[in-house]
């Protein structure tokens, strides 16, 4: 299967932006919950994102699933 390098670069840019948004959301949410003294929920998010938040882990395995719904369900 021939895949255009330009298309792959666009996909990687989108993936990197999505990962950065998810990372930043987790950090912001943890801080917000701690300010509200909701330490249990803050800990739950920290636990879920622990690998992403650990600066000593240089690379991460990313798994992506293809959309499996109906074509007209996409938004």
N, C-alpha and C positions, 0 to 999 in steps of 0.2 A: 504494500500500500504506500503510495507516494503522498507525502505530506509536505505542504508548503512551509518553509522555514519561517516566513513572515507570519503565517497563521499560528505556528507554535510560539513565536515570540509574543504575539498578542495574547494568547492563552496564558503564558507565564506571567505577563504583566498583570493581567486580571487576577490570577491566583495570588500573586504577591500583594496586590492591593487588598484583596479579600482577607488574606491572612493578617496583614497589618491592621485592618479595621477590627478584626476579631480580637487580636492581641490588645489593641488600645482600649476596646470596649471592656475587656476583662479587667485590665488594670484600673480603668476609671470606675468600674462598678465595685471592685474591691475597696477602693478608697471611699467611695460614696457610702457603702454599707458600714465600713468602719466608723465613719463620721456619725452615722446613725446608731452606732453601738450594736449593730446587727452582725456580731462576730461569727455566728454559726453559718449564716449564708455567705459571708465573705470567705470563710474557710472552705466552704463547699466549692465556690468558684475557683479559689486558689488551687484546690486539690485537682479539679477538673483540668485546669490549664497549667499545671505544675511544670510539665516539660517545656511548654512554650515560654514560661516565665523564668526558666533557669538559664542564666547567661553562660553557664559552663557547658551547655549542650549546643554545639555549633550547628548541627544539622538535625532535621526532623523528618520522619517518615510521614508523608501526606497521602491519604487515601481519598479518592474521589469516586463517587458513584454516579453513573449515568442516570438521567431523569427517566423514571419508569411510569409516569402517569400518561394521561391522554395528551396529545399534542395541543389541544385547545385549552388545557388546564394551566399551561405555562403563563406566567405573568411577567 
